[in-house]
Amino acid sequence: MAALILWLGGYAMLCAVKPFAPCRRCSGLGTIERSGKLKTCPRCHGRKLRLRVGRRTHTAWRRTHQAGTR
């Protein structure tokens, strides 16, 4: 149980410090190879980064909290 809490705390700190991670489909290159040609990555649209799941969850929780306390 302590290891899980420690892991979650570390992941929360990582999401706060580095909210973006390399795209999983193109490995942070921004392009993928299709039929022998380089194409823009459809997942990240060539931006090379994606928002981490923890950061996305935190943002959704914060918006819900702000909407409920107005």
Buried (B, 14 or more C-beta within 10 A) or exposed (E): EEEEEEEEEEEEEBBEEEBEBBBEEBEBBBBBEEEEEEEEBEEBEBBBBBEBEBBEEBEEEEEEEEEEEE
